[in-house]
Amino acid sequence: MAEEREYWRWSERSWQACETDWRSAAAITAGIDVGSVSSQAVLLADGKLLSFFSTRTGSSSPDSAVRAFNGASEPLGLSLEDVSYSLGTGYGRVNVPFADRTMTEIACHARGANFMAGPAVRTILDMGGQDCKVIRCDERGKVLNFIMNDKCAAGTGRGMEVIADVLSVPIEDIGRRSFEIDDEPPPVSNVCTVFAKSEATSLLRAGWSVNRVLAAYCAAMAQRVAGLIERMGVEREFFITGGIGKNIGVTRRIERLIGVEAVGLPADSILDPQVAGALGAALFAHSLHRKAQRS
Amino acid sequence: MIANYGYEDGSGFYYITIDGDLCAKCVDHSCVAACPQGVYAIEMDDYDDFVAVVREVARKRLRELCSLCKGQNGGGGTERALPCTDACLAGALRHSW
């Protein structure tokens, strides 16, 4: 019997600055983002990016935090004892067992986006696993205003995972394939994860191609998020964080709807929009550690 | 920092907006006691200011929780007085519906 493929399963990501001798750094700081779907850890050596790891959140938030930290630290031979300050963020932030402090993912995504895309960023859209936030920030990445919708998982990363499985399309191919269509279909009428599933199968039965259904689902998700962005108002530059930030099927349709192009990361960038929260947490950890040392 | 707590669903847009910069200057935080449904709490925000927040458990139930006060003052509405907005002397609180 053939092994059943898990189309929703996205690749874990890992990166280390192998050329950096972290043992000579004055302080190693860690940011751990335990989200509802994915968990990330970012390590900084004296404020410079040293390592990151992104993995799926399991049933236990503390275990997910430890697994994310180990994924970032073990390739470097670094252990928890080497970390001067660690900060937890995300949905499961209170369950990061080794965190010196916790902060909301709102502040951390703004700080991370500021680092990744530069100080000109003023509006951030964080498209997470089970919620969606629009954040306005200043040139230092300090949050000025935010709005979120976490009433249900409709139009979020988890919903996209369900669609990947229903349509048997690897999640990383959805964005590209959603543009391989002759004309843009109307959005599916409901992005509710449960109803979208039945609507997708109905459309397939009605003769729609898989790519056309993907396009209709991406369009519905973009429409839902664009409404939230418009309520807040978009100020340039605009940047998208979170796992859905890697799905061009959604991001390009959002750009079309709001009439603003999102800032992209350079082609040679090792950074990933999904680690923005953990990166922001690590940057806050670095600042708080320095502040504690000064006092 | 301006925080918008709440949600949007098929029936409408239900958000409470709290202007943290105005709220942090208030020492009484009487909005907490004024709300008969216990919607508010005082917490330290990410920038170390003590501000009112909408409690996590209330964020997805605002329409239902606030309906008592809104019903008593003639159907609510963003311009009508509510116990929480009346108690907020800093003018930091606003309802979207």
Interface residues (C-beta under 8 A of the other chain):
Chain A: M103 T104 I106 A107 K142 V143 L144 N145 F146 I147 M148 N149 D150 K151 G227 L228 R231 M232
Chain B: M1 I2 A3 N4 Y5 Y7 E8 D9 F13 Y15 D46 Y47 R59 K60
